[in-house]
Amino acid sequence: MALNNSRILALLTLTTLAACGDSPLSENLDAATTFGPDGGSSGPVAWPGETSIDGGPWVPSQTCWERAAALVELLTPAQCFGQMTTVDSSGLTVAEATSALLGSVFSGGGSDPTTPGGVTSNLIPDWLAMISSYLDVAKGSTPYIGLLYGLDSVHGNNNVQDAVMFPHSIGIGASRNLALAEQVGRITALEMLGVGANWTFAPTVAPALDQRWGRTYETFGEKAELTAPFGAALVKGFQNGKLGSPPSVLA
């Protein structure tokens, strides 16, 4: 039972790694969606016509599930556990990632690369060298799956020098401009790919109801009618309309 559970969880990770969803996202968010002063929308939100995630454009296709299931069947228990494990780069080495068969590595807000001299750096070449060293870990794996490298790119690829610093999500939500949100996601994705990263820990789509929470600024607002379409727009920008379409990153 334990092994079956690990295989199921690993399967979920593999579906995103495979990036083989065949259902394209809607070309445009509904232009009729408008927002009142209280944040409520007067039109449809996200992709019109979708009332459930079942069969929605963000659900992996049957082909994708079957491909992932076939890969999972080839994994050893150690590989399954590795696929389900994410470790922050600040407490990790490439050798440890290799021996643990990791499926993902993450650099949090303060986990900048360390140069050979032991100095932290936010320069593009240092980010690219660090991330590439981890992506290379997966190249020799059998079966070949790949590796997710995650960044906290919640308002641009903000840890990297010369990247665009966008307003936090609370400001994007206040704009009431879905096209702007999608453009923010698109630019952020390109600047992530510029250093080799393929996974962003964004967007935050939960409505923030209590301003005492220290991360209120990472949400688009306090109403689901606002956070839903803006979350969808940012995801569409990150994933370039369809997960797996070049150039895209996993939202």
C-alpha positions as CSV (number, residue, x, y, z in Angstrom):
1,M,0.0,0.0,0.0
2,A,2.8,2.4,0.9
3,L,4.5,1.8,-2.4
4,N,1.2,2.3,-4.3
5,N,0.7,5.6,-2.5
6,S,4.2,6.7,-3.4
7,R,3.6,5.8,-7.1
8,I,0.3,7.7,-7.2
9,L,2.0,10.9,-5.8
10,A,4.9,10.5,-8.0
11,L,2.5,10.2,-10.9
12,L,1.1,13.6,-10.2
13,T,4.6,15.1,-10.2
14,L,5.4,13.3,-13.5
15,T,2.4,14.7,-15.2
16,T,3.7,18.2,-14.8
17,L,7.3,17.1,-15.6
18,A,6.2,15.5,-18.8
19,A,4.4,18.8,-19.7
20,C,2.3,17.0,-22.3
21,G,-1.2,18.4,-21.8
22,D,-3.0,18.4,-25.1
23,S,-5.9,20.7,-24.3
24,P,-5.0,24.2,-25.3
25,L,-6.1,27.1,-23.1
26,S,-8.7,29.5,-24.4
27,E,-7.0,32.0,-26.7
28,N,-8.5,35.0,-24.8
29,L,-10.0,35.6,-21.4
30,D,-13.5,36.9,-21.9
31,A,-13.3,40.6,-22.9
32,A,-16.8,41.2,-21.3
33,T,-15.5,40.5,-17.8
34,T,-15.6,43.8,-15.9
35,F,-15.2,44.5,-12.2
36,G,-17.2,46.7,-9.9
37,P,-15.8,48.8,-7.1
38,D,-16.2,46.0,-4.6
39,G,-14.1,43.6,-6.7
40,G,-17.1,41.6,-7.9
41,S,-17.2,40.8,-11.6
42,S,-20.2,41.4,-13.9
43,G,-19.2,38.9,-16.4
44,P,-17.8,35.3,-16.6
45,V,-14.5,34.6,-14.8
46,A,-11.5,32.6,-16.0
47,W,-12.5,30.6,-19.1
48,P,-16.2,30.9,-20.0
49,G,-18.1,27.6,-20.2
50,E,-15.9,25.8,-17.6
51,T,-17.9,25.0,-14.5
52,S,-15.6,22.3,-13.1
53,I,-11.9,21.3,-13.3
54,D,-13.0,18.0,-14.7
55,G,-12.1,18.1,-18.3
56,G,-11.1,21.8,-18.1
57,P,-8.2,23.1,-20.2
58,W,-5.9,23.0,-17.2
59,V,-6.4,19.2,-16.7
60,P,-3.7,16.9,-18.3
61,S,-5.0,15.0,-21.3
62,Q,-5.6,11.2,-21.2
63,T,-2.5,10.8,-23.4
64,C,-0.5,12.7,-20.8
65,W,-1.8,10.6,-17.9
66,E,-1.0,7.4,-19.8
67,R,2.5,8.5,-20.6
68,A,3.2,9.5,-17.0
69,A,1.7,6.2,-15.8
70,A,4.0,4.2,-18.1
71,L,7.0,6.2,-16.7
72,V,6.0,5.6,-13.1
73,E,5.9,1.9,-13.7
74,L,9.6,1.9,-14.6
75,L,10.6,3.8,-11.4
76,T,12.2,2.1,-8.4
77,P,10.8,3.0,-4.9
78,A,13.9,5.3,-4.4
79,Q,13.1,7.1,-7.6
80,C,9.5,7.6,-6.6
81,F,10.5,9.1,-3.3
82,G,13.0,11.3,-5.0
83,Q,10.4,12.6,-7.5
84,M,8.2,13.6,-4.5
85,T,11.0,15.5,-2.8
86,T,11.9,19.2,-3.2
87,V,15.0,20.6,-1.4
88,D,16.0,24.3,-1.2
89,S,19.3,25.0,-2.9
90,S,20.7,26.9,0.1
91,G,21.0,23.6,2.0
92,L,21.9,21.3,-0.9
93,T,24.7,20.2,-3.2
94,V,24.6,18.8,-6.7
95,A,26.1,15.5,-5.3
96,E,23.3,15.2,-2.7
97,A,20.7,15.9,-5.4
98,T,22.2,13.2,-7.5
99,S,22.3,10.6,-4.8
100,A,18.8,11.4,-3.6
101,L,17.4,11.1,-7.2
102,L,15.6,14.4,-6.7
103,G,12.9,15.4,-9.0
104,S,12.9,19.1,-8.1
105,V,15.1,21.7,-6.5
106,F,13.9,25.1,-5.3
107,S,15.5,28.5,-4.6
108,G,13.6,30.5,-2.1
109,G,13.7,34.2,-1.6
110,G,17.2,34.3,-0.1
111,S,18.7,31.3,-1.8
112,D,21.0,33.1,-4.2
113,P,23.9,31.2,-5.9
114,T,27.3,31.0,-4.1
115,T,30.4,31.7,-6.2
116,P,33.6,29.6,-5.9
117,G,34.8,32.2,-3.4
118,G,31.9,31.6,-1.1
119,V,30.2,34.9,-1.9
120,T,26.5,35.0,-2.8
121,S,25.6,36.5,-6.1
122,N,22.4,37.5,-8.0
123,L,24.1,37.9,-11.3
124,I,22.6,36.1,-14.4
125,P,25.7,33.9,-15.2
126,D,25.9,32.7,-11.6
127,W,22.1,31.8,-11.5
128,L,22.4,30.1,-14.9
129,A,25.5,28.0,-13.8
130,M,23.8,26.9,-10.5
131,I,20.5,26.0,-12.1
132,S,22.1,24.2,-15.0
133,S,24.2,22.1,-12.6
134,Y,21.0,20.7,-11.1
135,L,19.2,20.3,-14.4
136,D,22.2,18.2,-15.6
137,V,21.6,15.8,-12.7
138,A,18.5,14.4,-14.5
139,K,20.1,14.0,-17.9
140,G,21.6,10.6,-17.1
141,S,18.5,9.2,-15.3
142,T,16.7,6.1,-16.6
143,P,13.9,6.6,-17.4
144,Y,14.6,10.1,-18.4
145,I,12.1,12.5,-16.9
146,G,13.8,15.8,-16.3
147,L,14.0,18.0,-13.2
148,L,11.8,20.9,-12.0
149,Y,13.7,24.0,-10.8
150,G,11.5,26.3,-8.8
151,L,11.8,30.0,-8.1
152,D,9.8,32.3,-6.0
153,S,9.0,34.5,-9.0
154,V,5.8,36.0,-7.5
155,H,6.4,39.5,-8.9
156,G,8.9,39.0,-11.6
157,N,12.1,36.9,-11.4
158,N,13.0,39.3,-8.6
159,N,16.1,37.5,-7.2
160,V,18.1,38.1,-10.4
161,Q,19.9,41.3,-11.2
162,D,18.4,43.3,-14.1
163,A,15.1,41.3,-14.2
164,V,11.9,43.4,-14.2
165,M,10.4,44.0,-10.8
166,F,6.6,44.1,-11.1
167,P,4.1,45.2,-8.5
168,H,3.0,42.5,-6.1
169,S,-0.3,40.7,-7.0
170,I,-2.3,43.1,-4.8
171,G,-1.3,45.9,-7.1
172,I,-2.0,43.9,-10.2
173,G,-5.5,43.0,-8.9
174,A,-6.1,46.7,-8.2
175,S,-5.5,47.5,-11.8
176,R,-8.5,45.4,-12.9
177,N,-6.5,44.7,-16.1
178,L,-6.4,41.0,-17.0
179,A,-4.3,41.6,-20.1
180,L,-1.7,43.3,-17.9
181,A,-1.7,40.3,-15.6
182,E,-1.1,37.9,-18.5
183,Q,1.7,40.1,-19.8
184,V,3.4,40.1,-16.4
185,G,3.3,36.3,-16.4
186,R,4.7,36.1,-19.9
187,I,7.7,38.4,-19.2
188,T,8.4,36.7,-15.9
189,A,8.5,33.3,-17.6
190,L,10.9,34.5,-20.2
191,E,13.2,36.0,-17.6
192,M,13.1,32.7,-15.6
193,L,13.9,30.7,-18.7
194,G,16.8,33.0,-19.2
195,V,18.5,31.5,-16.2
196,G,17.2,28.0,-16.8
197,A,14.3,27.8,-14.3
198,N,11.1,26.1,-15.4
199,W,8.8,26.3,-12.4
200,T,7.4,29.3,-10.5
201,F,5.8,29.2,-7.1
202,A,3.0,31.6,-8.3
203,P,0.4,32.8,-8.5
204,T,-1.3,33.0,-5.1
205,V,-5.0,32.7,-5.9
206,A,-6.4,32.5,-2.4
207,P,-8.5,35.6,-1.4
208,A,-6.8,37.3,1.5
209,L,-9.5,38.1,4.1
210,D,-7.3,39.2,7.1
211,Q,-4.8,42.0,6.6
212,R,-2.9,40.8,9.6
213,W,-1.6,38.0,7.4
214,G,1.9,39.0,6.4
215,R,1.6,38.0,2.8
216,T,-1.7,39.7,1.9
217,Y,0.2,41.5,-0.9
218,E,0.8,38.2,-2.7
219,T,-3.0,37.8,-3.4
220,F,-5.0,39.7,-6.0
221,G,-7.7,40.7,-3.5
222,E,-10.2,39.5,-1.0
223,K,-12.9,38.2,-3.4
224,A,-12.8,35.0,-5.3
225,E,-14.5,36.8,-8.2
226,L,-11.3,38.9,-8.5
227,T,-8.6,36.3,-7.7
228,A,-10.0,33.6,-10.0
229,P,-9.7,35.5,-13.4
230,F,-6.4,37.2,-12.4
231,G,-4.9,33.9,-11.3
232,A,-6.0,32.4,-14.6
233,A,-4.5,35.3,-16.6
234,L,-1.2,35.0,-14.8
235,V,-1.1,31.2,-15.3
236,K,-1.9,31.7,-19.0
237,G,1.1,34.1,-19.2
238,F,3.5,31.8,-17.4
239,Q,2.5,28.8,-19.5
240,N,2.2,30.7,-22.8
241,G,-1.4,29.6,-23.3
242,K,-0.6,25.9,-22.9
243,L,1.7,24.1,-20.5
244,G,4.6,22.6,-22.5
245,S,4.3,25.1,-25.4
246,P,7.7,26.8,-25.9
247,P,8.6,29.0,-24.2
248,S,6.7,28.3,-21.0
249,V,7.2,27.6,-17.3
250,L,5.0,25.6,-14.9
251,A,2.9,27.9,-12.8
